[in-house]
Amino acid sequence: MGSQKIRAVIFDLDDTLFDCTGLLTEPARERAAEVLALRIPHLTRNQLLERQIELSDECGSIGAINALGQEHGLPRTEIEKALEAYNRPELENIRPFRDTQSTLKALRNRGVQMVVVTSGRPPRQKQKVQSLGLDSFFNEESGTIFYHDDLLNPCKDSTLRSALYHLDIPPYEVLSVGDKLNS
């Protein structure tokens, strides 16, 4: 086989097109730790924050809060309060990585098809795209954004397959860009 041309790119959003961990995840974890500290008085806010980070490596941020609450026998209503603090609707001042816009423009000018497959609560993910000024590249009307609700299913394989099907391009001509090898 000769060299293959990349005709499409599937992008992840969080920590790929902008610094989600630094701008959103860290402050969200701190808010959740504050709520949990009121309900788990024998641990400090910093200890709860560190434990969230440890658990998130194996079960994600939402799963970490759930696991932490279960570890300490919190009722579901109390865990939900921490989750609400973590996922508050307001977004901090977010901005794309420095070269995001210029890279997307260059790809579009070369005729490369682009889609985003993003995990999280769909309304919040949509708000991120708009706040980042990426809605001229990725939007529902053009079918260039695919929302994966990780509360319903932690694995986003089916959403990635939907995006690939939508592109109608052989997989060997599609590049996937993200921050996790397994998704």
OpenMM code with the backbone's topology and positions (N, CA, C; nanometers):
from openmm import Vec3, app, unit

residues = "MET GLY SER GLN LYS ILE ARG ALA VAL ILE PHE ASP LEU ASP ASP THR LEU PHE ASP CYS THR GLY LEU LEU THR GLU PRO ALA ARG GLU ARG ALA ALA GLU VAL LEU ALA LEU ARG ILE PRO HIS LEU THR ARG ASN GLN LEU LEU GLU ARG GLN ILE GLU LEU SER ASP GLU CYS GLY SER ILE GLY ALA ILE ASN ALA LEU GLY GLN GLU HIS GLY LEU PRO ARG THR GLU ILE GLU LYS ALA LEU GLU ALA TYR ASN ARG PRO GLU LEU GLU ASN ILE ARG PRO PHE ARG ASP THR GLN SER THR LEU LYS ALA LEU ARG ASN ARG GLY VAL GLN MET VAL VAL VAL THR SER GLY ARG PRO PRO ARG GLN LYS GLN LYS VAL GLN SER LEU GLY LEU ASP SER PHE PHE ASN GLU GLU SER GLY THR ILE PHE TYR HIS ASP ASP LEU LEU ASN PRO CYS LYS ASP SER THR LEU ARG SER ALA LEU TYR HIS LEU ASP ILE PRO PRO TYR GLU VAL LEU SER VAL GLY ASP LYS LEU ASN SER".split()
positions = [
    Vec3(0.0831, -0.1189, 0.0000),
    Vec3(0.0000, 0.0000, 0.0000),
    Vec3(0.0873, 0.1249, 0.0000),
    Vec3(0.0459, 0.2260, -0.0725),
    Vec3(0.1162, 0.3536, -0.0723),
    Vec3(0.0791, 0.4341, 0.0501),
    Vec3(0.1257, 0.5553, 0.0532),
    Vec3(0.0935, 0.6397, 0.1686),
    Vec3(-0.0548, 0.6757, 0.1675),
    Vec3(-0.1137, 0.6757, 0.2850),
    Vec3(-0.2559, 0.7056, 0.2996),
    Vec3(-0.2739, 0.8522, 0.3331),
    Vec3(-0.3766, 0.9099, 0.2791),
    Vec3(-0.4087, 1.0489, 0.3070),
    Vec3(-0.5106, 1.0547, 0.4211),
    Vec3(-0.4874, 1.1439, 0.5151),
    Vec3(-0.5841, 1.1665, 0.6221),
    Vec3(-0.6906, 1.2607, 0.5676),
    Vec3(-0.8164, 1.2140, 0.5679),
    Vec3(-0.9260, 1.2944, 0.5143),
    Vec3(-1.0167, 1.3508, 0.6227),
    Vec3(-1.0005, 1.3011, 0.7464),
    Vec3(-1.0869, 1.3485, 0.8552),
    Vec3(-1.0134, 1.3341, 0.9887),
    Vec3(-1.0557, 1.4183, 1.0832),
    Vec3(-1.0004, 1.4132, 1.2187),
    Vec3(-1.1166, 1.4129, 1.3177),
    Vec3(-1.1099, 1.3195, 1.4118),
    Vec3(-1.2037, 1.3175, 1.5242),
    Vec3(-1.1272, 1.3720, 1.6439),
    Vec3(-1.1745, 1.4843, 1.6981),
    Vec3(-1.1112, 1.5467, 1.8144),
    Vec3(-1.1890, 1.5156, 1.9409),
    Vec3(-1.1164, 1.5002, 2.0494),
    Vec3(-1.1728, 1.5059, 2.1832),
    Vec3(-1.1783, 1.6550, 2.2179),
    Vec3(-1.2578, 1.6948, 2.3152),
    Vec3(-1.2658, 1.8363, 2.3543),
    Vec3(-1.1786, 1.8655, 2.4765),
    Vec3(-1.2119, 1.8028, 2.5892),
    Vec3(-1.1463, 1.8327, 2.7167),
    Vec3(-1.0008, 1.7862, 2.7167),
    Vec3(-0.9109, 1.8769, 2.7495),
    Vec3(-0.7668, 1.8540, 2.7547),
    Vec3(-0.7059, 1.8205, 2.6184),
    Vec3(-0.7796, 1.8479, 2.5128),
    Vec3(-0.7282, 1.8327, 2.3775),
    Vec3(-0.7357, 1.9658, 2.3040),
    Vec3(-0.8519, 2.0295, 2.3079),
    Vec3(-0.8687, 2.1599, 2.2439),
    Vec3(-0.8580, 2.2742, 2.3451),
    Vec3(-0.8651, 2.2417, 2.4735),
    Vec3(-0.8430, 2.3407, 2.5799),
    Vec3(-0.8008, 2.2686, 2.7072),
    Vec3(-0.7442, 2.3433, 2.8013),
    Vec3(-0.6932, 2.2887, 2.9264),
    Vec3(-0.8059, 2.2692, 3.0266),
    Vec3(-0.8795, 2.1624, 3.0115),
    Vec3(-0.9918, 2.1355, 3.1007),
    Vec3(-0.9452, 2.1072, 3.2435),
    Vec3(-0.8386, 2.0309, 3.2580),
    Vec3(-0.7912, 1.9956, 3.3928),
    Vec3(-0.7544, 2.1199, 3.4723),
    Vec3(-0.6754, 2.2081, 3.4131),
    Vec3(-0.6324, 2.3268, 3.4852),
    Vec3(-0.7420, 2.4286, 3.5049),
    Vec3(-0.8275, 2.4468, 3.4039),
    Vec3(-0.9282, 2.5526, 3.4103),
    Vec3(-1.0597, 2.5097, 3.4743),
    Vec3(-1.0975, 2.3825, 3.4625),
    Vec3(-1.2273, 2.3391, 3.5142),
    Vec3(-1.2191, 2.2257, 3.6159),
    Vec3(-1.1411, 2.1225, 3.5882),
    Vec3(-1.1413, 2.0037, 3.6739),
    Vec3(-1.0857, 2.0336, 3.8126),
    Vec3(-0.9724, 2.0999, 3.8204),
    Vec3(-0.9139, 2.1272, 3.9523),
    Vec3(-1.0068, 2.2111, 4.0406),
    Vec3(-1.0630, 2.3229, 3.9890),
    Vec3(-1.1576, 2.3974, 4.0734),
    Vec3(-1.2826, 2.3157, 4.1097),
    Vec3(-1.3287, 2.2306, 4.0170),
    Vec3(-1.4468, 2.1482, 4.0449),
    Vec3(-1.4171, 2.0465, 4.1547),
    Vec3(-1.2998, 1.9861, 4.1490),
    Vec3(-1.2615, 1.8913, 4.2543),
    Vec3(-1.2527, 1.9613, 4.3895),
    Vec3(-1.2015, 2.0830, 4.3916),
    Vec3(-1.1918, 2.1582, 4.5165),
    Vec3(-1.3306, 2.1867, 4.5735),
    Vec3(-1.4258, 2.2233, 4.4865),
    Vec3(-1.5633, 2.2479, 4.5335),
    Vec3(-1.6243, 2.1213, 4.5923),
    Vec3(-1.6043, 2.0082, 4.5242),
    Vec3(-1.6585, 1.8813, 4.5743),
    Vec3(-1.5926, 1.8448, 4.7075),
    Vec3(-1.4621, 1.8668, 4.7199),
    Vec3(-1.3917, 1.8357, 4.8447),
    Vec3(-1.4455, 1.9197, 4.9599),
    Vec3(-1.4788, 2.0450, 4.9327),
    Vec3(-1.5361, 2.1309, 5.0373),
    Vec3(-1.6683, 2.0754, 5.0874),
    Vec3(-1.7526, 2.0309, 4.9953),
    Vec3(-1.8822, 1.9741, 5.0339),
    Vec3(-1.8617, 1.8447, 5.1115),
    Vec3(-1.7726, 1.7596, 5.0623),
    Vec3(-1.7477, 1.6324, 5.1302),
    Vec3(-1.6870, 1.6535, 5.2685),
    Vec3(-1.6031, 1.7551, 5.2849),
    Vec3(-1.5393, 1.7815, 5.4144),
    Vec3(-1.6427, 1.8130, 5.5218),
    Vec3(-1.7558, 1.8687, 5.4831),
    Vec3(-1.8628, 1.8966, 5.5800),
    Vec3(-1.9294, 1.7685, 5.6282),
    Vec3(-1.9219, 1.6630, 5.5471),
    Vec3(-1.9892, 1.5381, 5.5770),
    Vec3(-1.8933, 1.4278, 5.6249),
    Vec3(-1.7635, 1.4504, 5.6022),
    Vec3(-1.6612, 1.3549, 5.6464),
    Vec3(-1.5613, 1.4349, 5.7309),
    Vec3(-1.5981, 1.4673, 5.8539),
    Vec3(-1.5182, 1.5607, 5.9346),
    Vec3(-1.3803, 1.5098, 5.9771),
    Vec3(-1.3564, 1.3802, 5.9734),
    Vec3(-1.2253, 1.3284, 6.0168),
    Vec3(-1.1181, 1.3409, 5.9073),
    Vec3(-1.1572, 1.3876, 5.7880),
    Vec3(-1.0611, 1.4113, 5.6809),
    Vec3(-1.0622, 1.5592, 5.6425),
    Vec3(-0.9459, 1.6112, 5.6101),
    Vec3(-0.9383, 1.7519, 5.5682),
    Vec3(-0.9798, 1.7645, 5.4216),
    Vec3(-1.0075, 1.8866, 5.3832),
    Vec3(-1.0398, 1.9167, 5.2441),
    Vec3(-0.9278, 1.8694, 5.1518),
    Vec3(-0.8013, 1.8922, 5.1907),
    Vec3(-0.6876, 1.8502, 5.1082),
    Vec3(-0.6773, 1.6980, 5.0988),
    Vec3(-0.7049, 1.6282, 5.2071),
    Vec3(-0.7032, 1.4816, 5.2022),
    Vec3(-0.8115, 1.4292, 5.1084),
    Vec3(-0.9274, 1.4914, 5.1148),
    Vec3(-1.0375, 1.4506, 5.0269),
    Vec3(-1.0064, 1.4835, 4.8806),
    Vec3(-0.9409, 1.5942, 4.8587),
    Vec3(-0.8996, 1.6320, 4.7238),
    Vec3(-0.7989, 1.5309, 4.6694),
    Vec3(-0.6999, 1.4949, 4.7489),
    Vec3(-0.5986, 1.3962, 4.7071),
    Vec3(-0.6629, 1.2608, 4.6775),
    Vec3(-0.7573, 1.2204, 4.7608),
    Vec3(-0.8246, 1.0909, 4.7399),
    Vec3(-0.9083, 1.0950, 4.6115),
    Vec3(-0.9741, 1.2070, 4.5838),
    Vec3(-1.0491, 1.2216, 4.4578),
    Vec3(-0.9568, 1.1995, 4.3383),
    Vec3(-0.8403, 1.2625, 4.3434),
    Vec3(-0.7446, 1.2521, 4.2326),
    Vec3(-0.6993, 1.1073, 4.2159),
    Vec3(-0.6686, 1.0393, 4.3267),
    Vec3(-0.6283, 0.8978, 4.3200),
    Vec3(-0.7367, 0.8133, 4.2549),
    Vec3(-0.8588, 0.8298, 4.3024),
    Vec3(-0.9698, 0.7487, 4.2517),
    Vec3(-1.0041, 0.7815, 4.1066),
    Vec3(-0.9839, 0.9054, 4.0664),
    Vec3(-1.0227, 0.9447, 3.9304),
    Vec3(-0.9385, 0.8750, 3.8241),
    Vec3(-0.8177, 0.8322, 3.8600),
    Vec3(-0.7357, 0.7587, 3.7637),
    Vec3(-0.8016, 0.6287, 3.7210),
    Vec3(-0.8740, 0.5658, 3.8140),
    Vec3(-0.9359, 0.4380, 3.7795),
    Vec3(-1.0844, 0.4487, 3.7439),
    Vec3(-1.1527, 0.5525, 3.7933),
    Vec3(-1.2970, 0.5565, 3.7665),
    Vec3(-1.3486, 0.6930, 3.7216),
    Vec3(-1.2598, 0.7828, 3.6814),
    Vec3(-1.3029, 0.9137, 3.6329),
    Vec3(-1.3428, 1.0050, 3.7479),
    Vec3(-1.3637, 1.1313, 3.7166),
    Vec3(-1.3925, 1.2319, 3.8199),
    Vec3(-1.5257, 1.2079, 3.8897),
    Vec3(-1.6297, 1.1806, 3.8129),
    Vec3(-1.7621, 1.1554, 3.8716),
    Vec3(-1.7588, 1.0272, 3.9541),
    Vec3(-1.6971, 0.9240, 3.8980),
    Vec3(-1.6847, 0.7971, 3.9694),
    Vec3(-1.6057, 0.8117, 4.0983),
    Vec3(-1.5061, 0.9010, 4.0979),
    Vec3(-1.4252, 0.9234, 4.2175),
    Vec3(-1.5096, 0.9806, 4.3306),
    Vec3(-1.5951, 1.0749, 4.2983),
    Vec3(-1.6809, 1.1352, 4.4014),
    Vec3(-1.7784, 1.0307, 4.4551),
    Vec3(-1.8360, 0.9518, 4.3647),
    Vec3(-1.9260, 0.8440, 4.4077),
    Vec3(-1.8525, 0.7447, 4.4972),
    Vec3(-1.7343, 0.7023, 4.4549),
    Vec3(-1.6572, 0.6043, 4.5321),
    Vec3(-1.6176, 0.6601, 4.6680),
    Vec3(-1.5773, 0.7853, 4.6719),
    Vec3(-1.5376, 0.8484, 4.7977),
    Vec3(-1.6552, 0.8550, 4.8945),
    Vec3(-1.7704, 0.8918, 4.8430),
    Vec3(-1.8898, 0.8944, 4.9271),
    Vec3(-1.9253, 0.7566, 4.9800),
    Vec3(-1.9144, 0.6559, 4.8938),
    Vec3(-1.9448, 0.5190, 4.9358),
    Vec3(-1.8432, 0.4671, 5.0366),
    Vec3(-1.7149, 0.5009, 5.0164),
    Vec3(-1.6101, 0.4596, 5.1116),
    Vec3(-1.6424, 0.5051, 5.2539),
    Vec3(-1.7068, 0.6201, 5.2644),
    Vec3(-1.7335, 0.6787, 5.3958),
    Vec3(-1.8800, 0.6690, 5.4360),
    Vec3(-1.9544, 0.5843, 5.3660),
    Vec3(-2.0919, 0.5543, 5.4034),
    Vec3(-2.1882, 0.6716, 5.3951),
    Vec3(-2.1610, 0.7648, 5.3039),
    Vec3(-2.2514, 0.8790, 5.2897),
    Vec3(-2.3800, 0.8367, 5.2199),
    Vec3(-2.4930, 0.8935, 5.2615),
    Vec3(-2.6178, 0.8672, 5.1894),
    Vec3(-2.6103, 0.9268, 5.0482),
    Vec3(-2.6873, 0.8694, 4.9587),
    Vec3(-2.6859, 0.9131, 4.8183),
    Vec3(-2.7132, 1.0639, 4.8062),
    Vec3(-2.8017, 1.1166, 4.8890),
    Vec3(-2.8343, 1.2602, 4.8806),
    Vec3(-2.7117, 1.3467, 4.9076),
    Vec3(-2.6243, 1.3024, 4.9975),
    Vec3(-2.5032, 1.3781, 5.0297),
    Vec3(-2.4005, 1.3677, 4.9163),
    Vec3(-2.3919, 1.2508, 4.8554),
    Vec3(-2.3024, 1.2338, 4.7399),
    Vec3(-2.3499, 1.3235, 4.6255),
    Vec3(-2.4809, 1.3304, 4.6076),
    Vec3(-2.5379, 1.4155, 4.5016),
    Vec3(-2.5026, 1.5627, 4.5222),
    Vec3(-2.4974, 1.6074, 4.6477),
    Vec3(-2.4590, 1.7466, 4.6755),
    Vec3(-2.3156, 1.7740, 4.6296),
    Vec3(-2.2269, 1.6779, 4.6548),
    Vec3(-2.0879, 1.6933, 4.6093),
    Vec3(-2.0808, 1.6921, 4.4570),
    Vec3(-2.1604, 1.6056, 4.3941),
    Vec3(-2.1634, 1.6000, 4.2473),
    Vec3(-2.2179, 1.7294, 4.1874),
    Vec3(-2.3180, 1.7876, 4.2540),
    Vec3(-2.3727, 1.9157, 4.2073),
    Vec3(-2.2683, 2.0263, 4.2185),
    Vec3(-2.1914, 2.0258, 4.3257),
    Vec3(-2.0847, 2.1255, 4.3417),
    Vec3(-1.9791, 2.1068, 4.2334),
    Vec3(-1.9476, 1.9811, 4.2031),
    Vec3(-1.8487, 1.9515, 4.0993),
    Vec3(-1.8990, 1.9986, 3.9623),
    Vec3(-2.0231, 1.9704, 3.9330),
    Vec3(-2.0795, 1.9973, 3.8006),
    Vec3(-2.1689, 2.1206, 3.7965),
    Vec3(-2.1353, 2.2224, 3.8698),
    Vec3(-2.2203, 2.3417, 3.8672),
    Vec3(-2.2315, 2.3930, 3.7232),
    Vec3(-2.3427, 2.4553, 3.6902),
    Vec3(-2.3649, 2.4955, 3.5510),
    Vec3(-2.2743, 2.6083, 3.5007),
    Vec3(-2.2270, 2.6935, 3.5908),
    Vec3(-2.1435, 2.8053, 3.5462),
    Vec3(-2.0054, 2.7546, 3.5059),
    Vec3(-1.9541, 2.8122, 3.3992),
    Vec3(-1.8187, 2.7803, 3.3544),
    Vec3(-1.7245, 2.8916, 3.3971),
    Vec3(-1.6062, 2.8525, 3.4398),
    Vec3(-1.5033, 2.9502, 3.4663),
    Vec3(-1.4621, 3.0122, 3.3330),
    Vec3(-1.3762, 3.1104, 3.3356),
    Vec3(-1.3276, 3.1736, 3.2139),
    Vec3(-1.2364, 3.0751, 3.1399),
    Vec3(-1.2902, 3.0114, 3.0368),
    Vec3(-1.2110, 2.9129, 2.9634),
    Vec3(-1.1705, 2.9691, 2.8273),
    Vec3(-1.0616, 2.9161, 2.7770),
    Vec3(-1.0118, 2.9581, 2.6461),
    Vec3(-0.9436, 2.8384, 2.5805),
    Vec3(-0.9462, 2.8344, 2.4479),
    Vec3(-0.8796, 2.7221, 2.3800),
    Vec3(-0.7278, 2.7328, 2.3947),
    Vec3(-0.6594, 2.6219, 2.3710),
    Vec3(-0.5139, 2.6273, 2.3646),
    Vec3(-0.4737, 2.7282, 2.2573),
    Vec3(-0.3561, 2.7835, 2.2697),
    Vec3(-0.3092, 2.8929, 2.1832),
    Vec3(-0.3234, 2.8621, 2.0340),
    Vec3(-0.2917, 2.7420, 1.9903),
    Vec3(-0.2929, 2.7093, 1.8479),
    Vec3(-0.4195, 2.6370, 1.8013),
    Vec3(-0.5179, 2.6238, 1.8871),
    Vec3(-0.6383, 2.5495, 1.8501),
    Vec3(-0.7087, 2.6116, 1.7299),
    Vec3(-0.7432, 2.7387, 1.7389),
    Vec3(-0.8185, 2.8039, 1.6306),
    Vec3(-0.7425, 2.7981, 1.4982),
    Vec3(-0.6131, 2.8327, 1.4997),
    Vec3(-0.5361, 2.8349, 1.3755),
    Vec3(-0.5214, 2.6944, 1.3162),
    Vec3(-0.5072, 2.5943, 1.4008),
    Vec3(-0.4975, 2.4564, 1.3522),
    Vec3(-0.6282, 2.4124, 1.2879),
    Vec3(-0.7404, 2.4421, 1.3530),
    Vec3(-0.8702, 2.4048, 1.2974),
    Vec3(-0.8964, 2.4762, 1.1645),
    Vec3(-0.8609, 2.6038, 1.1564),
    Vec3(-0.8768, 2.6787, 1.0304),
    Vec3(-0.7915, 2.6178, 0.9194),
    Vec3(-0.6678, 2.5834, 0.9519),
    Vec3(-0.5787, 2.5247, 0.8514),
    Vec3(-0.6325, 2.3907, 0.8018),
    Vec3(-0.6823, 2.3075, 0.8920),
    Vec3(-0.7402, 2.1794, 0.8515),
    Vec3(-0.8635, 2.2005, 0.7633),
    Vec3(-0.9497, 2.2921, 0.8046),
    Vec3(-1.0695, 2.3205, 0.7252),
    Vec3(-1.0312, 2.3710, 0.5862),
    Vec3(-0.9310, 2.4600, 0.5787),
    Vec3(-0.8863, 2.5128, 0.4490),
    Vec3(-0.8280, 2.4042, 0.3593),
    Vec3(-0.7756, 2.2978, 0.4180),
    Vec3(-0.7216, 2.1856, 0.3401),
    Vec3(-0.8295, 2.0848, 0.3019),
    Vec3(-0.9532, 2.1103, 0.3456),
    Vec3(-1.0635, 2.0207, 0.3124),
    Vec3(-1.0742, 1.8981, 0.4003),
    Vec3(-1.0064, 1.9004, 0.5142),
    Vec3(-1.0132, 1.7885, 0.6085),
    Vec3(-1.1439, 1.8001, 0.6866),
    Vec3(-1.2229, 1.6934, 0.6876),
    Vec3(-1.3449, 1.6924, 0.7678),
    Vec3(-1.3064, 1.6803, 0.9148),
    Vec3(-1.3817, 1.7459, 1.0014),
    Vec3(-1.3516, 1.7436, 1.1447),
    Vec3(-1.4800, 1.7266, 1.2246),
    Vec3(-1.4707, 1.6438, 1.3284),
    Vec3(-1.5799, 1.6294, 1.4248),
    Vec3(-1.5200, 1.6256, 1.5643),
    Vec3(-1.6037, 1.6530, 1.6629),
    Vec3(-1.5665, 1.6393, 1.8038),
    Vec3(-1.6531, 1.5308, 1.8649),
    Vec3(-1.5898, 1.4435, 1.9417),
    Vec3(-1.6601, 1.3469, 2.0258),
    Vec3(-1.6191, 1.3820, 2.1683),
    Vec3(-1.7160, 1.4263, 2.2483),
    Vec3(-1.6846, 1.4739, 2.3824),
    Vec3(-1.7712, 1.4050, 2.4872),
    Vec3(-1.7087, 1.3725, 2.5993),
    Vec3(-1.7776, 1.3054, 2.7097),
    Vec3(-1.8099, 1.4042, 2.8201),
    Vec3(-1.9213, 1.3802, 2.8831),
    Vec3(-1.9659, 1.4643, 2.9940),
    Vec3(-2.1153, 1.4839, 2.9834),
    Vec3(-2.1651, 1.5774, 3.0588),
    Vec3(-2.3076, 1.6102, 3.0494),
    Vec3(-2.3272, 1.6948, 2.9241),
    Vec3(-2.4082, 1.6474, 2.8299),
    Vec3(-2.4199, 1.7165, 2.7005),
    Vec3(-2.4472, 1.8670, 2.7081),
    Vec3(-2.5386, 1.9163, 2.7933),
    Vec3(-2.5587, 2.0624, 2.7965),
    Vec3(-2.4315, 2.1382, 2.8376),
    Vec3(-2.3568, 2.0825, 2.9314),
    Vec3(-2.2332, 2.1475, 2.9759),
    Vec3(-2.1274, 2.1426, 2.8658),
    Vec3(-2.1172, 2.0308, 2.7954),
    Vec3(-2.0197, 2.0196, 2.6872),
    Vec3(-2.0536, 2.1183, 2.5746),
    Vec3(-2.1815, 2.1325, 2.5461),
    Vec3(-2.2242, 2.2290, 2.4443),
    Vec3(-2.1864, 2.3711, 2.4869),
    Vec3(-2.2064, 2.4014, 2.6139),
    Vec3(-2.1711, 2.5331, 2.6678),
    Vec3(-2.0202, 2.5573, 2.6549),
    Vec3(-1.9396, 2.4544, 2.6772),
    Vec3(-1.7944, 2.4676, 2.6620),
    Vec3(-1.7584, 2.5038, 2.5182),
    Vec3(-1.8170, 2.4332, 2.4226),
    Vec3(-1.7875, 2.4592, 2.2810),
    Vec3(-1.8205, 2.6039, 2.2462),
    Vec3(-1.9350, 2.6514, 2.2932),
    Vec3(-1.9749, 2.7900, 2.2659),
    Vec3(-1.8814, 2.8889, 2.3353),
    Vec3(-1.8500, 2.8650, 2.4615),
    Vec3(-1.7627, 2.9558, 2.5367),
    Vec3(-1.6222, 2.9628, 2.4777),
    Vec3(-1.5774, 2.8526, 2.4200),
    Vec3(-1.4441, 2.8475, 2.3596),
    Vec3(-1.4411, 2.9081, 2.2193),
    Vec3(-1.5595, 2.9423, 2.1655),
    Vec3(-1.5649, 2.9961, 2.0302),
    Vec3(-1.5388, 2.8909, 1.9241),
    Vec3(-1.5688, 2.7649, 1.9553),
    Vec3(-1.5457, 2.6560, 1.8604),
    Vec3(-1.6717, 2.6153, 1.7860),
    Vec3(-1.7836, 2.6828, 1.8134),
    Vec3(-1.9092, 2.6440, 1.7502),
    Vec3(-1.9143, 2.6761, 1.6012),
    Vec3(-1.8208, 2.7542, 1.5496),
    Vec3(-1.8152, 2.7744, 1.4051),
    Vec3(-1.7506, 2.6530, 1.3365),
    Vec3(-1.6814, 2.5707, 1.4142),
    Vec3(-1.6215, 2.4483, 1.3613),
    Vec3(-1.7065, 2.3258, 1.3920),
    Vec3(-1.7635, 2.3219, 1.5126),
    Vec3(-1.8341, 2.2039, 1.5609),
    Vec3(-1.9707, 2.2442, 1.6154),
    Vec3(-2.0775, 2.1920, 1.5550),
    Vec3(-2.2118, 2.2217, 1.6044),
    Vec3(-2.3074, 2.1100, 1.5639),
    Vec3(-2.4192, 2.1062, 1.6313),
    Vec3(-2.5176, 2.0004, 1.6075),
    Vec3(-2.5830, 2.0127, 1.4702),
    Vec3(-2.6055, 2.1355, 1.4252),
    Vec3(-2.6727, 2.1563, 1.2969),
    Vec3(-2.5959, 2.0917, 1.1814),
    Vec3(-2.4642, 2.1009, 1.1863),
    Vec3(-2.3826, 2.0430, 1.0795),
    Vec3(-2.3439, 1.8979, 1.1089),
    Vec3(-2.3842, 1.8471, 1.2237),
    Vec3(-2.3516, 1.7092, 1.2588),
    Vec3(-2.2038, 1.6885, 1.2849),
    Vec3(-2.1360, 1.7922, 1.3344),
    Vec3(-1.9916, 1.7819, 1.3561),
    Vec3(-1.9549, 1.7698, 1.5035),
    Vec3(-2.0552, 1.7470, 1.5878),
    Vec3(-2.0261, 1.7247, 1.7296),
    Vec3(-2.1113, 1.6094, 1.7803),
    Vec3(-2.0472, 1.5232, 1.8566),
    Vec3(-2.1135, 1.4054, 1.9113),
    Vec3(-2.0919, 1.4067, 2.0616),
    Vec3(-2.2037, 1.4102, 2.1348),
    Vec3(-2.1979, 1.4158, 2.2810),
    Vec3(-2.2137, 1.2762, 2.3375),
    Vec3(-2.1219, 1.2407, 2.4252),
    Vec3(-2.1295, 1.1137, 2.4956),
    Vec3(-2.1588, 1.1432, 2.6420),
    Vec3(-2.2725, 1.0967, 2.6903),
    Vec3(-2.3086, 1.1186, 2.8304),
    Vec3(-2.2455, 1.0085, 2.9147),
    Vec3(-2.1360, 1.0417, 2.9815),
    Vec3(-2.0626, 0.9409, 3.0580),
    Vec3(-2.1340, 0.8960, 3.1850),
    Vec3(-2.2425, 0.9633, 3.2218),
    Vec3(-2.3230, 0.9152, 3.3343),
    Vec3(-2.4055, 0.7943, 3.2923),
    Vec3(-2.4421, 0.7890, 3.1649),
    Vec3(-2.5216, 0.6772, 3.1148),
    Vec3(-2.4342, 0.5568, 3.0785),
    Vec3(-2.3127, 0.5846, 3.0305),
    Vec3(-2.2226, 0.4783, 2.9881),
    Vec3(-2.0790, 0.5314, 2.9946),
    Vec3(-1.9933, 0.4728, 3.0771),
    Vec3(-1.8576, 0.5257, 3.0889),
    Vec3(-1.7731, 0.5078, 2.9622),
    Vec3(-1.8059, 0.4124, 2.8788),
    Vec3(-1.7282, 0.3832, 2.7584),
    Vec3(-1.7869, 0.4588, 2.6385),
    Vec3(-1.7039, 0.5364, 2.5703),
    Vec3(-1.7572, 0.6159, 2.4598),
    Vec3(-1.7337, 0.5538, 2.3224),
    Vec3(-1.7047, 0.4230, 2.3170),
    Vec3(-1.6811, 0.3550, 2.1892),
    Vec3(-1.7966, 0.3712, 2.0906),
    Vec3(-1.9204, 0.3559, 2.1381),
    Vec3(-2.0344, 0.3648, 2.0464),
    Vec3(-2.0476, 0.5060, 1.9882),
    Vec3(-2.0144, 0.6081, 2.0661),
    Vec3(-2.0207, 0.7458, 2.0164),
    Vec3(-1.9106, 0.7691, 1.9134),
    Vec3(-1.7928, 0.7141, 1.9374),
    Vec3(-1.6844, 0.7237, 1.8392),
    Vec3(-1.7231, 0.6530, 1.7091),
    Vec3(-1.7868, 0.5376, 1.7222),
    Vec3(-1.8320, 0.4655, 1.6027),
    Vec3(-1.9373, 0.5467, 1.5265),
    Vec3(-2.0262, 0.6133, 1.5982),
    Vec3(-2.1274, 0.6986, 1.5333),
    Vec3(-2.0610, 0.8111, 1.4549),
    Vec3(-1.9602, 0.8713, 1.5129),
    Vec3(-1.8882, 0.9788, 1.4440),
    Vec3(-1.8200, 0.9253, 1.3184),
    Vec3(-1.7579, 0.8105, 1.3297),
    Vec3(-1.6912, 0.7496, 1.2148),
    Vec3(-1.7925, 0.7155, 1.1053),
    Vec3(-1.9068, 0.6615, 1.1448),
    Vec3(-2.0132, 0.6298, 1.0491),
    Vec3(-2.0615, 0.7578, 0.9793),
    Vec3(-2.0793, 0.8644, 1.0563),
    Vec3(-2.1236, 0.9932, 1.0010),
    Vec3(-2.0234, 1.0456, 0.8979),
    Vec3(-1.8952, 1.0310, 0.9257),
    Vec3(-1.7925, 1.0793, 0.8335),
    Vec3(-1.7951, 1.0032, 0.7016),
    Vec3(-1.8347, 0.8764, 0.7074),
    Vec3(-1.8422, 0.7913, 0.5878),
    Vec3(-1.7081, 0.7880, 0.5140),
    Vec3(-1.6032, 0.7713, 0.5914),
    Vec3(-1.4664, 0.7638, 0.5396),
    Vec3(-1.4040, 0.6382, 0.5999),
    Vec3(-1.3247, 0.5642, 0.5239),
    Vec3(-1.2607, 0.4452, 0.5812),
    Vec3(-1.1768, 0.4826, 0.7048),
    Vec3(-1.1814, 0.4000, 0.8084),
    Vec3(-1.1097, 0.4311, 0.9325),
    Vec3(-0.9612, 0.4607, 0.9129),
    Vec3(-0.8976, 0.3996, 0.8148),
    Vec3(-0.7545, 0.4237, 0.7954),
    Vec3(-0.7264, 0.5612, 0.7358),
    Vec3(-0.8304, 0.6366, 0.7026),
    Vec3(-0.8139, 0.7736, 0.6542),
    Vec3(-0.8612, 0.8769, 0.7566),
    Vec3(-0.8850, 0.8291, 0.8798),
    Vec3(-0.9329, 0.9158, 0.9879),
    Vec3(-0.8311, 0.9143, 1.1015),
    Vec3(-0.7975, 1.0333, 1.1495),
    Vec3(-0.7059, 1.0502, 1.2611),
    Vec3(-0.7886, 1.0853, 1.3846),
    Vec3(-0.7584, 1.0219, 1.4974),
    Vec3(-0.8251, 1.0532, 1.6230),
    Vec3(-0.7259, 1.1248, 1.7132),
    Vec3(-0.7658, 1.2417, 1.7648),
    Vec3(-0.6773, 1.3234, 1.8481),
    Vec3(-0.7425, 1.3429, 1.9839),
    Vec3(-0.6752, 1.2961, 2.0878),
    Vec3(-0.7281, 1.3096, 2.2227),
    Vec3(-0.6195, 1.2914, 2.3259),
    Vec3(-0.6598, 1.2918, 2.4513),
    Vec3(-0.5634, 1.2810, 2.5605),
    Vec3(-0.5652, 1.1459, 2.6290),
    Vec3(-0.6460, 1.0511, 2.5793),
    Vec3(-0.6514, 0.9179, 2.6389),
    Vec3(-0.6391, 0.8134, 2.5287),
    Vec3(-0.5471, 0.7200, 2.5478),
    Vec3(-0.5261, 0.6171, 2.4465),
    Vec3(-0.6455, 0.5231, 2.4317),
    Vec3(-0.7194, 0.4993, 2.5414),
    Vec3(-0.8287, 0.4023, 2.5357),
    Vec3(-0.9564, 0.4594, 2.4761),
    Vec3(-0.9596, 0.5886, 2.4449),
    Vec3(-1.0824, 0.6451, 2.3873),
    Vec3(-1.0493, 0.7465, 2.2795),
] * unit.nanometer
topology = app.Topology()
chain = topology.addChain("A")
for resn in residues:
    res = topology.addResidue(resn, chain)
    for name in ("N", "CA", "C"):
        topology.addAtom(name, app.Element.getBySymbol(name[0]), res)
